[in-house]
């Protein structure tokens, strides 16, 4: 019922959003005579703010058509190379000179936690000059027909294994936030089965591998509410107008409300500053706001089974660090991993995955030699700062590139 009410609200807001969008242009476009009236800038700013607060946000584009390789501009094409019901594996195909040696192949596992994979745009942009990048592009659950069946956390693990097998040996895996857990599980099972397509290296960034360490607000919510509360409160069925009609999901609009509720004052100030930037004519700052919220406000529905499994497995029962997580009759034990090199990265000020939660992987993977295990804490960085922004581009990405090259060299 809540999902239906949300759709009804959107139906009422869409005409207002379109009206305010058009009206903003009437009072700001250089060819409009109304743009030169004394209060035109105030009116245009008000209309645009209302438009952005009320509009629907579609899945953003990657907007990565060029990269610099060895100082030369190279074209980039996004290709869908492997399709599964809940995820597309996409490849950023770069136009390279024939004589250039192959760069390390990287599987970047994006979070399935509300936002689209394009949230990692800055991550991909910084990796492209020196890496052959593949990304898991998760599909909005409301767009997946019920005939495709459910999607559990264990299915996520199987997807990662399938992608690694498809990519072949000598791949490097980078997991950001939520997928650190299923990626660790997938590689643990591959190691236990002595599979040849185990990755050369694992980079785990800001993930909830052991949420007993430095619990955050996110962790406390998951542990103070019973399983039944999550199932009864946040799980709803997709309305009839979508391909996934009837599928049980954790709706994107509820997740978005939760994101905003964590820092409401910050978001209110950001929107007010945006309004002031429009009044002052600070186009660069206003455009920066638009880019951020075009991404932040674009959310997708999560399969209910996956979300509820994650609550229990990761946050309530700590099954991975306790070595009680069972997948298809096999216990997930990271101690089975010995071949890949391991780098863990945390943000000093991360308020989603607290310090120590990702570093726990170093102890879990006890059979990886100490010489091939590293940890880095990004000083002054929050959760998003470890994979986007200045610290990511200037410090963290070069460190990852160096780590991957060292793993490549150790292979030979």
C-alpha atoms as one frame of an Amber mdcrd trajectory, in Angstrom:
protein
   0.000   0.000   0.000   2.825   2.437   0.856   4.398   1.889  -2.571   1.036
   2.637  -4.224   0.686   5.829  -2.170   4.179   6.868  -3.236   3.262   6.334
  -6.896   0.112   8.405  -6.393   2.179  11.208  -4.863   4.583  11.078  -7.811
   1.633  11.352 -10.192   0.538  14.556  -8.457   4.058  16.009  -8.258   5.120
  15.327 -11.852   2.953  18.095 -13.394   4.249  20.555 -10.776   7.826  19.478
 -11.507   7.368  19.994 -15.256   5.686  23.367 -14.712   8.441  24.693 -12.430
  11.121  23.427 -14.831   9.577  25.332 -17.737   8.889  28.405 -15.608  12.487
  28.511 -14.425  13.627  28.701 -18.054  11.128  31.489 -18.798  12.778  33.641
 -16.129  16.394  32.672 -16.868  16.807  32.004 -20.596  18.740  34.838 -22.329
  16.177  34.990 -25.156  13.262  35.478 -22.774  12.304  39.122 -22.059  11.144
  38.086 -18.568  14.721  37.129 -17.737  15.605  40.838 -17.542  12.988  41.908
 -14.995  14.267  43.019 -11.536  13.177  39.864  -9.669  13.699  37.346 -12.469
  16.707  35.685 -10.829  14.800  35.170  -7.555  11.805  33.676  -9.363  13.938
  31.423 -11.563  15.923  30.188  -8.540  12.746  29.411  -6.605  11.220  27.528
  -9.525  14.373  25.479 -10.106  14.672  24.571  -6.431  11.047  23.395  -6.356
  11.611  21.472  -9.586  14.623  19.631  -8.214  12.887  18.811  -4.940   9.867
  17.374  -6.739  11.255  15.706  -9.864  11.846  12.017 -10.544  15.519  11.100
 -10.783  16.316   8.521 -13.442  19.402   6.309 -13.522  22.319   8.628 -14.415
  24.607   8.092 -17.392  28.285   7.301 -16.897  29.498  10.306 -18.947  32.933
   8.722 -19.339  33.632   9.073 -23.055  37.309  10.016 -22.853  40.330   9.233
 -20.724  44.012  10.175 -20.806  46.461   7.340 -21.408  50.163   8.180 -21.441
  49.241  11.814 -21.971  47.069  11.087 -25.010  43.284  11.232 -25.166  41.591
   7.864 -25.759  37.934   7.176 -26.523  35.963   5.056 -24.038  32.926   2.935
 -24.911  30.650   1.324 -22.308  29.784  -2.241 -23.349  27.438  -4.746 -21.735
  29.458  -7.970 -21.909  27.621 -10.376 -19.582  23.935 -10.257 -18.669  22.263
 -11.915 -15.717  18.710 -11.304 -14.443  19.734  -8.918 -11.658  23.011  -7.546
 -12.973  24.872  -6.541 -16.113  28.640  -6.805 -16.240  29.804  -3.752 -18.161
  33.205  -3.091 -19.692  34.824   0.290 -20.259  36.449  -0.429 -23.599  39.350
   1.960 -24.238  40.751   2.789 -27.658  44.406   1.803 -27.241  47.395   1.693
 -29.591  48.042  -1.824 -30.833  51.600  -1.831 -29.448  50.580  -0.855 -25.887
  50.969  -3.686 -23.320  47.755  -4.883 -21.702  46.805  -3.136 -18.481  45.709
  -5.067 -15.356  42.142  -6.338 -15.622  39.986  -5.042 -12.751  36.541  -6.184
 -11.623  35.008  -3.290  -9.688  32.114  -4.697  -7.651  29.620  -1.894  -7.060
  27.345  -1.802  -4.011  23.809  -3.115  -4.216  22.672  -0.728  -1.512  20.232
   1.746  -2.991  22.242   3.794  -5.460  23.134   2.863  -9.019  26.634   1.713
  -9.983  27.207   5.177 -11.472  27.850   6.306  -7.899  31.351   4.928  -8.624
  31.849   7.219 -11.627  34.795   9.002  -9.991  36.245   5.629  -9.010  36.110
   4.399 -12.597  37.388   7.705 -14.017  40.554   7.517 -11.921  41.158   3.825
 -12.701  40.689   4.068 -16.479  44.102   5.480 -17.485  45.988   2.447 -16.145
  43.448  -0.396 -15.834  41.061  -2.455 -17.948  37.865  -1.894 -15.938  34.735
  -4.042 -15.598  31.863  -3.016 -13.294  28.842  -4.820 -11.861  25.815  -2.736
 -12.886  22.959  -3.910 -10.645  19.434  -3.797 -12.063  16.528  -2.107 -10.279
  14.551  -4.983  -8.738  11.235  -3.437  -9.800  12.348  -3.982 -13.400  13.000
  -7.731 -12.933   9.937  -9.941 -13.578   8.919 -12.334 -10.812   9.491 -15.194
 -13.235  13.256 -14.686 -12.717  12.823 -15.871  -9.133  14.163 -14.396  -5.884
  17.616 -12.937  -5.298  19.323 -13.796  -2.008  22.658 -12.730  -0.557  23.984
 -16.171  -1.522  22.947 -15.447  -5.126  25.111 -12.315  -4.998  28.033 -14.557
  -4.039  27.296 -16.849  -6.999  27.154 -13.842  -9.344  30.630 -12.714  -8.233
  32.018 -16.216  -8.789  30.430 -16.350 -12.246  31.897 -12.983 -13.211  35.377
 -14.003 -12.027  35.165 -17.255 -13.969  34.039 -15.384 -17.066  36.875 -12.856
 -16.770  39.427 -15.597 -16.221  42.569 -15.818 -14.079  44.784 -12.850 -13.214
  41.850 -10.513 -12.528  42.012  -7.975  -9.704  38.910  -7.369  -7.585  37.980
  -4.044  -5.973  34.884  -4.087  -3.761  33.390  -0.907  -2.314  31.314  -0.993
   0.891  28.485  -3.582   0.908  30.003  -6.055  -1.618  33.137  -6.622   0.472
  31.144  -9.329   2.285  29.874 -11.345  -0.714  33.191 -10.822  -2.535  35.067
 -12.243   0.440  32.635 -15.167   0.500  32.976 -15.819  -3.233  36.778 -15.858
  -3.156  36.787 -17.988   0.021  34.671 -20.636  -1.703  36.782 -20.455  -4.866
  39.915 -20.950  -2.776  38.386 -23.874  -0.877  37.535 -25.501  -4.219  40.995
 -24.635  -5.613  39.467 -22.880  -8.627  41.943 -21.547 -11.220  40.138 -18.197
 -11.640  40.904 -16.828  -8.198  41.906 -13.147  -8.449  45.484 -11.947  -8.247
  44.549  -9.320  -5.697  41.633  -8.184  -3.518  41.082  -4.537  -2.597  38.379
  -4.090   0.041  37.175  -0.568   0.747  34.959   0.644   3.589  32.980  -2.578
   4.001  31.068  -4.226   6.883  33.158  -7.387   7.109  32.967  -7.463  10.913
  30.330  -5.068  12.221  31.228  -5.843  15.814  34.084  -3.385  15.330  33.269
   0.320  15.880  29.476  -0.001  15.417  27.889   2.904  13.544  24.345   4.256
  13.446  23.643   1.899  10.541  24.865  -1.087  12.562  22.890  -0.095  15.646
  19.634   0.164  13.696  20.150  -3.356  12.345  20.833  -4.801  15.797  18.191
  -2.985  17.847  15.274  -4.044  15.626  14.136  -7.657  15.197  14.022  -9.345
  11.798  10.233  -9.132  11.826  10.384  -5.319  12.131  12.360  -5.006   8.886
  10.119  -7.478   7.083   6.912  -5.759   8.224   8.092  -2.126   7.968  10.340
  -1.656   4.949   9.368  -4.491   2.589   6.658  -3.737   0.009   5.402  -5.143
  -3.284   6.146  -3.498  -6.638   3.026  -1.856  -8.161   1.451  -3.268 -11.355
   2.893  -0.747 -13.814   6.451  -2.121 -13.540   7.885  -5.331 -15.084   8.581
  -6.637 -11.574   4.966  -6.210 -10.452   4.301  -8.156  -7.260   7.986  -8.661
  -6.375   8.806  -7.985  -2.729  11.410  -5.208  -2.461  12.954  -2.644  -0.169
  11.843   0.414  -2.204  14.390   2.974  -3.294  12.280   5.881  -2.030  12.379
   4.464   1.522  16.136   3.996   1.296  16.501   7.570   0.080  14.464   8.814
   3.036  16.842   6.922   5.313  19.911   8.435   3.634  18.534  11.954   4.098
  17.431  11.279   7.689  21.025  10.488   8.676  22.101  14.101   7.940  18.983
  16.262   7.440  20.671  19.528   8.416  23.448  18.993   5.887  20.958  18.439
   3.068  18.839  21.459   4.029  21.940  23.650   4.065  23.060  22.239   0.709
  19.732  23.117  -0.934  19.738  26.594   0.612  23.296  27.169  -0.611  22.178
  26.026  -4.072  19.421  28.652  -4.021  21.951  31.336  -3.019  24.350  30.197
  -5.762  21.569  30.653  -8.320  20.886  34.159  -7.005  24.573  35.092  -7.134
  25.078  33.553 -10.554  27.665  31.082  -9.202  27.144  28.674 -12.074  29.994
  26.287 -11.241  28.821  25.770  -7.650  25.207  25.358  -8.753  26.215  22.803
 -11.378  28.241  20.888  -8.792  25.106  20.678  -6.629  23.055  19.437  -9.576
  25.585  16.711 -10.423  25.768  15.470  -6.836  22.013  15.279  -6.284  21.314
  13.849  -9.737  23.326  10.877  -8.488  22.332  10.924  -4.819  18.586  11.113
  -5.513  18.605   8.340  -8.130  17.828   5.150  -6.229  16.776   1.603  -7.047
  14.689  -1.054  -5.304  16.487  -3.938  -3.606  15.180  -7.530  -3.663  13.609
  -8.206  -0.278  15.390 -11.548   0.136  18.810  -9.971  -0.403  18.144  -7.106
   1.997  16.747  -9.300   4.782  19.546 -11.852   4.368  22.079  -9.041   4.725
  20.445  -7.773   7.923  20.717 -11.217   9.527  23.983 -12.518   8.048  26.091
  -9.348   8.251  24.635  -7.182  11.001  22.792  -9.411  13.464  24.640 -12.725
  13.471  28.118 -11.707  12.175  28.232 -14.985  10.263  31.348 -14.229   8.196
  33.794 -13.425  11.034  32.272 -16.190  13.196  32.710 -18.694  10.345  29.124
 -19.938  10.511  27.943 -18.691   7.096  26.907 -21.675   5.014  26.341 -21.518
   1.258  25.099 -24.644  -0.524  26.279 -26.804   2.358  29.773 -25.266   2.462
  31.059 -23.052   5.286  32.557 -19.733   4.168  36.052 -19.598   5.658  38.366
 -16.753   4.511  41.305 -18.682   5.952  41.094 -20.824   2.795  42.401 -17.854
   0.781  46.161 -17.905   0.210  46.875 -16.885  -3.394  45.528 -13.311  -3.813
  47.209 -10.266  -2.295  44.964  -8.243   0.034  44.626  -4.492   0.572  42.070
  -3.055   2.995  41.143   0.635   2.951  39.136   2.586   5.529  38.152   6.207
   6.031  39.136   7.720   9.346  35.732   9.428   9.652  33.570   6.734   8.046
  30.139   6.849   9.708  28.715   3.912   7.712  31.414   1.223   8.027  33.349
   2.094  11.171  37.139   1.829  11.517  38.201  -1.769  11.967  35.262  -3.344
  10.134  37.206  -3.653   6.875  40.635  -4.134   8.423  39.234  -7.290  10.013
  39.830  -8.987   6.643  43.573  -9.085   7.396  42.949 -11.417  10.344  40.226
 -13.397   8.577  42.594 -14.209   5.686  45.170 -15.753   7.996  46.831 -17.847
   5.279  47.744 -14.919   3.036  51.398 -14.169   3.818  51.921 -10.951   5.793
  54.149  -9.594   3.011  51.129  -9.616   0.657  48.686  -7.933   3.056  48.394
  -4.174   3.507  46.075  -1.698   5.203  45.550   2.009   4.644  43.475   4.467
   6.667  42.599   7.648   4.773  42.990  10.500   7.247  40.082  12.925   7.309
  38.042  10.844   4.838  34.441   9.839   5.353  32.710   6.935   3.670  32.313
   8.510   0.217  35.741  10.126   0.405  37.537   6.810   0.056  36.195   6.208
  -3.462  35.438   9.692  -4.809  36.812  13.192  -4.498  40.257  14.661  -4.036
  41.631  12.125  -1.530  40.524   9.260  -3.752  42.121  10.710  -6.874  45.352
  11.992  -5.345  46.149   9.404  -2.669  43.988   6.282  -2.592  43.782   5.435
  -6.303  47.575   5.724  -6.816  48.052   3.451  -3.798  45.672   0.872  -5.292
  47.402   1.110  -8.688  50.784   0.514  -7.059  49.391  -2.455  -5.105  47.877
  -4.010  -8.240  51.122  -3.570 -10.220  53.041  -5.245  -7.395  50.623  -8.175
  -7.518  51.126  -8.367 -11.292  54.893  -8.398 -10.847  54.763 -11.158  -8.225
  52.915 -13.358 -10.713  55.923 -13.353 -13.022
